Amino acid sequence: RPAVILPAAKEPDMRSLACILRHELIHLRRLDLYYKWLVQAVVCIHWFNPLLLMAASKISEDCELSCDEQVIAGLPAAGRIAYGDTLIASLQALRAPVRQEACAGLGEKTELMKERLTAIMKYDKKAAGKRRAAAVILAGFLLVTGFVCGGFSARAEGTAGISGGKTAAGGNAAGMDVAGKQ
């Protein structure tokens, strides 16, 4: 069973605890941990592929940013500030001399944490809705394009090489000429 492990050094206030639990429950609801395990399994198989290593890192970063966006979607500006403070406090807790191997996602790069905090402070509900709509439109466009291109490809393959049943020698594909003689 999934569990949320909080550092015992200092108990978080109720607002921080609510932010932490909301963030982790979103991960749980979206099955992010299982996707990350799948990505890690693929990385173990294709350990030699640097593009896959970069993709795995980007998937992890995008997962956290997306989860942050969903957490702050219903929060006012003061709530977003509290959520950002919670992230900073979690980093400070990691600096404690306690072993932190079990903490997933908190030992991330400084650049990602800066990007997460910037995204939290600059969050715009209207822009998030526009991005979501643009993603749906793009996915629909790509789906329709795939069907159209696939249809043309199948149609072209069905008539390719036969040239309407005629061969270059003037006969048909069965080896007969136009008059039906061999």
N, C-alpha and C positions, 0 to 999 in steps of 0.2 A: 504494500500500500504506500502511496506517496505520502511524504511527511514534510512539513516546513520546520526547519531547525533554525532557531534564533540564538544568537550569542547570549551566554549567561552573564556576561560582564555587566550589562546594564539593561534593566527592563525598559522597553520602549513605551512612550506614552500611548494613550488610546488612539490618537489620530495617526501616529506612525504605525502602530500595529494594524489599524484598519487599512492603511495604504499597502503595507507589506502583504497582508493576507489577500487583499483584492488583486494585487499584482500576481501573486502565486496562484490564486484560484483561476485567473484568466489563463495562465500557462497550463494549468490542469485541464480546464474546460476545452482548450484548443489542442490538447495532446501534444504540446510543444516538446516535452521531454522525449516522447517516443520518436518524433521527427528528428530530434537531435541525435538520438541513439542510432537511428537509421543512417543519418549522414555520417556518423562516426564509424559505423560498420562499413560503409562504402569507402570511406577514407582509409580504413585498415586494409581493405582489399586493393585499393588503388593508391597506396602510399607514395608511389613514385610520381604521381601526377600533380605538379604544382598548381595547375588551374583548379583542380578539385579542392586542394587545401585552401586556396583563396576563396572559393565558393562556399566551403564549409564555414569559414570565418565570417563571410558576409551573411550567410543564412542565420548564424547565431546573433550577429549584430542587428539584423532586420527583425528578428524575432523579439529581441528586447525593446527595440524602438516601437514596434507595433503594439506590444503589450503596454508600454508606457502610454502610448496614445489612447488606448482603450481605457486605461485607468483614469486618465485625466479628462476624458471626454465629458464627464458629468460634474467636474469640480470647478468651483469659482477660482479666481486668481489666487486667493489666500490658500485654497486647497492645493493648487499647483505648487505654490511656494513650500507648503508643508511637505508635499511629496518629494520635491527637490532636496529639502533638508533631510528627509529620511534617507535618500540615496547617499548623500554626503555622510550622514551618520553611519550608514552601513560600511562605507569605506574606512571610516575612522575605527570602527570595531575590528576590521580586518588587520589593522596595524598592531593590534594587541598581540602579545606573545603566545596566544593560544593557537593550537593546531587548527587550521581551517580547510583541510583537504575536502571535507564533505560539502562545502559551500559551492554550489554551482552558479556560475554566472557573475559572481561578485568580484572575482579576481581579473577583471577585464582591463583592457587598455585605457590609459588616461584619455586618449582621443575619443574613444567611444563614450566615456562618462561625460566628457565635455559636450559631445553631440547630444546625448540624452538630456542633459540639463538645459541646453539651448533649446531643444525641441519642446521641452516641458514649458519653458518660459515664453516661447513664441507661439504656442499652440493657438490655432484659430479654428473654431468649429466649422465655419463656412468653408474654409480651405480644405479641411479634412473631408467634408462632404463632396467637394468638387474633385478631390483626388480619387475618392472612392467611385464617383460617377465616371471619371475619366478611365479608371481601370476597367470598369464594367464595359464601357464602350469599346475600349481597345481590345479586350478579350473577345467581345462579340465580333468585332471587325476581323480579328485574326481567325476566328472560327469560320466565319463566312468565306474569307479568302482561302482558307484551307479546303473547304468543300468545293469552291469554284475551281481552284487550281487542280484539285484531285479529280474533279469531273472532266476537265479538259484533258488531263493526262490519261485517264482511262479511255476516253473517246479516241484520243490519238493512238493509243496502243492497240485498240480494237481494229483500226484500219491501216496501221503501219505495215509495210512490207508486202501488202497484197496489191496495192495500186488498182483497186476496183476489180480485182480478179484477173487482171491482165499481166502477162510477163513481158520482159524486155524483148523477147523474140516474137511477139505478136500472138502468142497462145495464151491460154488461161492457166490458172494454177495447177490444173489437173494434167497438164502436158498436152492438151489438145489445142489446135488452132481455132480460129474464129468459126470455121465451118463445121467444127465438131470432129475433124479427122485428127488422127494421131500422127 
